[in-house]
Amino acid sequence: MTPDYYLQLIESWETLKAENAVLRIPKGTEVIGVSEDYLDDFILQYTETSFRKCARTVGEALGHSEIPVTDYFIFWRVLEMIKTKKILYRGKLSVMREMEIKRGSASN
């Protein structure tokens, strides 16, 4: 590693620390901070209009995501979208395998 490249990495890290973003994604050869709802529209693409198991929706979104995220992050975003009525649920809230979800009216 060259000294110039090392300094560039340190500068990038300092920028990321200053942003203090909840979510960071790879963009080309850089890492950028984005808003926490960055993936919401993507997750909604895999959310059906009729109820189905939340774990299946989370798994499909995770499997198709080109951005490295965890199932926990996707599930957290589902829970946040439930709060805003973009997603409706039935079953035991906060338990991915015991809950079914579908698109809400606010997601259109």
Secondary structure, DSSP 8 states (H G I E B T S, - for coil): --HHHHHHHHHHHHHHHHH--SEEEEETTEEEEE-TTTTHHHHHHT--SS-EEHHHHHHHHHHH-SS---HHHHHHHHHHHHHTTSEEEEESTT-GGGEEEEE-GGG-
